[in-house]
Amino acid sequence: MLPIEYDVMLEVTEDEEDFTEEMTAHQPKCYYVMDNGCVEGQHAMFERPDHHMQHHLKPLFIQAKINDVGVNKVLVNEGATVNLLPHLLLKKIGLSESDLKPHNVVLCNYEGKSENSFGAVEVDLVVGTVKRPNLFLVVESNANCNLLLSREWIHGVGVVPSTMYQRLSLWKENGVLENIEADQSYFVAEVANITKKTFDK
């Protein structure tokens, strides 16, 4: 159990505040690997983790687009098998329950209990500059994220996520490595690092 201070500040609600004009004009936080001023295909290189990197418990949140609608608080979760889309997000991305297809996938939560979903839907997902159709299971969710990207997306795109470095490394079809920085705007800066003193507080 962790103190609430180590969670993100906001929760998913029915309000439209999470989907602002700023998200509509979403520009990914990404950069390319450069060699002598030229963009080239590269191997991913990670520097040795520093003290700051080793002492945070942040999950990996990014920003993305679904069907050209900006979505924030997108959680990249290597522990999940399928991509999940909260039911309340359907209307915000221009879909309804009539767009959902039945499926025979059984979902299990962390307690091992089975849960139902409303159905499955395929949408165009853009992360960074890479666009790919993805299948999502639509669920009733009070989770603290607007979208969950699982190993299906991670492996399908060929992306290397790092919670420690708070970024994704993604190879485009032309072989160029694109690094996408995590969205840090949901964390309380003063409790981003874990120490005995801050944990005891």
LONU-158978 format. One record per residue: x, y, z of N, C-alpha, C, O in turn; residue in three letters. Coordinates in steps of 0.001 Angstrom, whole numbers, plus 500000, padded with zeros to 6 digits. Layout:
BEGIN
XYZXYZXYZXYZALA
...
// end
This chain:
BEGIN
500849498813500000500000500000500000500883501235500000501812501340500802MET
500596502175499098501361503416499036500484504587499445499274504562499223LEU
501080505609500038500303506810500362499691507389499106500249507240498018PRO
498564508041499236497847508601498097498684509634497352498459509876496166ILE
499662510254498050500481511272497406501279510732496230501692511492495355GLU
501500509409496206502307508833495136501467508469493927502001507987492928TYR
500179508688493996499321508466492844499267509744492020499748510789492458ASP
498684509665490828498507510879490042497445511740490700496653511249491504VAL
497423513027490361496584513972491074495114513884490692494244514155491519MET
494824513507489440493453513578488954492867512199488736493599511232488525LEU
491562512109488787490859510878488507489992511058487278489629512177486916GLU
489663509939486636488810509992485468487388510304485907486860509682486828VAL
486777511269485242485402511637485563484612511747484272485161511621483178THR
483331511981484414482471512168483252482615513563482656482079513840481583GLU
483339514441483349483470515817482885484258515886481589485048514995481278ASP
484032516951480842484745517144479591486090517835479810486807518095478844GLU
486447518139481065487642518924481318488910518230480841489876518894480465GLU
488918516891480854490109516165480450490333516229478947491420515900478474ASP
489331516645478192489431516649476745489255518080476249488178518474475800PHE
490326518837476340490283520260476038490713520497474597491106519572473888THR
490628521759474181491112522114472852492594521819472732493085521499471649GLU
493303521926473839494736521632473815494974520176473404495905519883472654GLU
494122519264473903494275517867473530493868517637472082494430516768471416MET
492913518392471589492499518263470195493666518595469267493842517967468223THR
494453519584469659495624519981468875496869519297469417497949519887469425ALA
496727518072469866497806517323470513499060517243469650498999516849468485HIS
500181517616470224501471517444469579502292516514470471502533516835471635GLN
502727515359469940503457514412470777504792514976471253505456515723470535PRO
505173514609472473506481514995472983507466513922472521507641512903473188LYS
508101514156471386509004513139470869510208513785470219510189514966469872CYS
511252512998470061512445513465469389513102512275468705512850511123469059TYR
513940512564467728514594511515466968516062511420467348516666512391467804TYR
516621510240467152518043510057467404518821510697466266518566510418465094VAL
519773511558466617520539512287465619521976511782465575522539511383466594MET
522558511804464383523965511449464212524582512481463272524257512517462085ASP
525468513317463802526077514403463025525028515294462364525196515718461220ASN
523942515574463092522918516466462578521916515830461651521020516516461160GLY
522034514535461392521109513831460498520304512803461280520814512143462186CYS
519032512686460907518197511655461528518545510324460887518472510188459666VAL
518921509345461690519294508042461154518666506934461987518293507140463142GLU
518557505764461384518133504591462145519190504269463184520382504298462878GLY
518784503967464394519742503777465475519311502646466390518159502213466383GLN
520267502184467175519946501305468292519517502180469458520006503298469618HIS
518601501667470273518187502432471457519307502399472483519863501340472773ALA
519632503551473024520689503643474028520096504258475296519455505307475247MET
520317503592476425519850504110477705521066504408478574521918503546478790PHE
521133505640479069522218505994479961522030505282481300520940504803481617GLU
523099505221482071523004504584483379522004505356484238522086506582484319ARG
521051504654484889520049505364485710520715506169486820521606505679487513PRO
520270507406486974520802508231488052519942508063489311518954507329489308ASP
520329508744490362519647508613491652518174508980491538517320508313492121HIS
517871510045490787516492510500490625515648509418489948514524509155490374HIS
516176508799488910515437507757488188515138506549489077514077505934488972MET
516075506227489941515936505021490771515007505220491957514641504248492618GLN
514617506456492243513831506713493444512477507343493143512008508201493891HIS
511854506923492057510472507324491828509638506080491555510174505040491171HIS
508347506184491749507429505066491518506378505430490473505261504915490505LEU
506731506303489562505760506778488574505412505687487572506298504988487082LYS
504124505538487263503756504713486116504089505484484840504468506654484895PRO
503945504823483692504273505462482419503004505966481747502260505189481148LEU
502758507277481848501627507929481198502110508659479951503144509326479978PHE
501362508531478863501667509262477643500388509925477137499312509738477705ILE
500519510697476066499359511244475375499260510568474022500273510172473446GLN
498039510434473510497819509752472242496595510350471566495972511277472083ALA
496261509805470401495038510178469703494301508912469298494903507940468841LYS
492971508944469478492113507872468988491135508487468004490414509429468336ILE
491114507950466792490224508501465761490337510024465686489336510730465563ASN
491571510509465763491887511945465674491409512766466864491353513993466777ASP
491064512120467970490686512820469204491822512648470213492234511525470502VAL
492330513772470752493406513710471726492946513078473029491874513397473544GLY
493770512176473558493467511507474832494694511619475724495798511242475330VAL
494492512139476929495588512200477889495456511058478897494515510266478825ASN
496384510979479817496403509928480843496285508533480229495440507737480639LYS
497137508246479246497186506923478620498263506123479340499438506490479314VAL
497862505031479981498782504215480777499354503089479924498606502304479341LEU
500683503011479851501362501906479175501688500875480251502473501143481160VAL
501074499685480140501146498690481209501613497350480651500852496648479986ASN
502869497001480925503418495730480441502815494521481143503002493388480700GLU
502095494754482232501484493640482948500137493227482393499608492180482767GLY
499571494037481503498253493738480937498408493033479589499376493254478862ALA
497430492179479276497467491408478033496657492057476927497025491968475755THR
495556492711477283494678493318476281494554494809476534494704495277477662VAL
494277495553475460494071496996475556492672497268476090491706496630475674ASN
492568498219477015491280498539477634490901499989477381491738500890477436LEU
489626500190477103489084501518476863487878501700477782486917500939477677LEU
487900502684478679486752502901479568485490503251478787485546503954477778PRO
484360502755479260483075502968478595482769504454478431482216504861477409HIS
483120505264479420482804506694479365483573507425478276483227508553477925LEU
484614506794477736485399507427476682484757507257475305485081507999474378LEU
483849506287475162483242505994473861482656507242473203482985507565472062LEU
481786507937473932481116509109473372482114510200473021481946510913472032LYS
483150510326473836484125511390473627484946511180472358485484512138471804LYS
485046509931471893485787509676470655484840509423469488485253508931468438ILE
483554509767469680482586509698468594482010508326468317481555508066467204GLY
482017507433469310481462506091469137480331505855470131480133506636471062LEU
479590504765469920478521504386470837478542502865470997479338502174470361SER
477659502357471850477630500909472088477271500123470833477616498946470725GLU
476585500753469886476247500067468639477485499785467786477430498966466868SER
478606500460468083479855500217467350480651499050467916481650498637467327ASP
480215498514469055480959497440469715480601496082469120479470495851468693LEU
481587495192469101481406493827468604481522492853469775482321493073470685LYS
480731491779469757480855490772470825482176490009470702482767489940469624PRO
482620489448471801483866488664471803483763487596472889482839487602473702HIS
484725486686472886484709485611473888485911485680474826486308484669475406ASN
486487486864474975487630487043475865487129487226477293486241488039477550VAL
487704486464478216487361486584479633488426487440480311489615487130480236VAL
488010488497480960488929489383481664489029488978483120488024488665483759LEU
490248488984483639490459488709485066491175489891485679492140490404485113CYS
490701490328486848491371491437487520492531490910488357492843489720488329ASN
493166491813489103494357491413489860494038490405490963494942489738491466TYR
492765490286491346492360489299492350492019487957491717491710486997492423GLU
492073487885490385491728486653489691490244486499489429489808485447488960GLY
489451487534489726488008487475489504487674487847488059488270488762487492LYS
486726487135487478486319487396486096485448488639486017484629488900486898SER
485639489395484956484847490593484729484351490605483291485001490059482399GLU
483215491220483071482653491319481730483044492640481089483393493600481776ASN
482982492677479774483187493929479050481952494191478197481128493301477985SER
481835495412477714480696495786476880480853495244475460479866495078474743PHE
482076494972475062482356494507473711483724494990473274484465495580474061GLY
484058494737472016485352495121471470485152496132470344484125496135469665ALA
486142496977470165486080497973469105487481498191468554488455498205469307VAL
487582498362467236488871498673466624488903500152466284487987500675465650GLU
489961500815466708490111502247466475491528502527465985492435501719466184VAL
491707503671465348493039504102464929493702504827466082493185505829466577ASP
494848504319466509495583504896467635496877505514467126497644504872466408LEU
497108506760467503498344507446467139499133507722468412498635508360469339VAL
500368507233468444501300507533469534502558508086468892503158507446468029VAL
502955509277469315504063509933468632503627510263467214502642510971467005GLY
504366509746466247503989509945464847503565508630464194503400508565462976THR
503387507578465010503055506254464471501569505977464656501042506073465764VAL
500901505634463562499468505337463578499267503849463314499901503275462429LYS
498364503219464104498117501786463954496693501476464398496243502007465414ARG
495964500623463657494654500189464152494843499243465329495692498352465287PRO
494050499437466379494182498611467582492823498164468073491839498896467971ASN
492777496962468604491560496424469186491542496726470682492515496458471387LEU
490434497283471159490253497589472574489016496877473094488008496778472395PHE
489093496382474317487919495894475016487376497051475840488117497710476569LEU
486086497289475718485450498413476415484920497925477754484131496983477810VAL
485352498562478824485016498115480173484474499267481001484728500437480714VAL
483722498912482033483311499896483046484500500067483961484945499106484589GLU
485020501273484044486273501445484774486287502735485568485857503787485094SER
486792502628486792487065503806487609488567503986487775489024504674488689ASN
489330503361486883490787503445486964491245504876486730490535505689486139ALA
492433505158487205492968506512487118493712506738485803494793507327485779ASN
493116506259484710493677506509483383492533506521482381491470505953482633CYS
492753507167481251491728507254480221491836506143479193490923505950478390ASN
492935505416479208493181504356478238494297503488478790495203503992479454LEU
494244502180478522495319501294478947495861500572477725495127499886477014LEU
497159500738477493497833500049476396498626498881476973499427499054477892LEU
498392497691476423498944496464476976500095495926476127500593496596475223SER
500503494693476448501540494035475665501125493845474216501983493798473334ARG
499829493736473950499364493590472563499819494795471746500299494639470623GLU
499671495987472300500116497192471594501633497306471626502251497591470601TRP
502240497086472784503687497218472943504420496324471946505312496784471233ILE
504044495045471898504712494113471001504310494349469552505131494203468647HIS
503049494715469328502574494933467970503258496094467278503528496046466078GLY
503537497142468047504205498320467492505723498127467511506442498711466701VAL
506202497297468449507636497112468608508267498241469387509340498734469040GLY
507587498646470449508053499764471259508696499239472536508283498207473065VAL
509707499950473033510350499591474296509977500650475325510493501767475279VAL
509073500306476264508687501282477290509599501196478505510101500124478841PRO
509809502318479152510593502318480384509942503229481416509871504445481235SER
509465502620482505508937503427483601510065504174484295509867505292484772THR
511255503565484358512378504217485020512797505485484279512974506540484889MET
512953505373482955513385506519482164512227507412481753512442508499481217TYR
510996506965482000509802507738481673509786508132480194509624509300479840GLN
509961507115479342509866507342477907509656506034477165509872504948477702ARG
509228506169475907509097505037474992510142505195473898510421506310473455LEU
510720504080473463511577504079472280510870503254471216510557502083471428SER
510622503877470076509772503290469053510445503423467695510858504514467302LEU
510553502294466972511155502322465657510077502484464603509116501716464561TRP
510240503487463754509307503696462657509627502707461535510669502051461558LYS
508730502603460559508915501644459472510191501907458680510766500982458107GLU
510639503162458643511866503485457914513126503238458743514233503562458312ASN
512947502655459950514095502321460784514548503413461715515448503193462525GLY
513949504593461624514336505713462489513774505492463889512614505114464047VAL
514592505727464886514191505578466282513549506862466775514144507936466690LEU
512336506748467289511605507891467830511446507696469338510894506692469789GLU
511929508653470099511777508613471549510613509500471953510547510663471556ASN
509701508959472737508505509681473157508548509845474668508555508867475416ILE
508576511092475099508662511379476527507308511176477199506262511474476621GLU
507344510667478424506124510491479208505551511850479576506261512856479607ALA
504261511860479853503580513073480282503705513182481801503150512363482532ASP
504429514187482270504712514339483699503726515276484404503874515532485599GLN
502733515786483691501902516844484256500936516369485338500276517196485967SER
500835515064485571499866514568486553500494514206487882499816513678488764TYR
501771514478488038502445514104489266502745515321490124503014516407489611PHE
502696515130491425503044516185492368504559516193492492505152515211492939VAL
505183517288492102506643517327491995507334516977493305508326516248493310ALA
506810517500494426507533517319495686507472515900496218508227515555497127GLU
506589515061495672506552513672496141506930512711495019506621511521495082VAL
507603513236493989507993512384492873509092511407493267509180510315492705ALA
509934511788494230511018510922494662510675510265495989510061510877496863ASN
511078509021496123510782508245497329511993508248498243513079507833497839ILE
511816508713499468512829508599500506512135508113501771510907508139501854THR
512886507683502726512278507243503987511483508377504615510405508155505166LYS
512012509591504530511330510733505138509993511033504457508983511236505131LYS
509987511061503091508733511363502395507754510203502491506543510418502537THR
508269508968502524507362507815502628506685507798503990505483507551504083PHE
507451508059505052506880508068506400505827509164506555504856508994507292ASP
506021510300505852505024511369505905503690510888505352502726511651505316LYS
// end
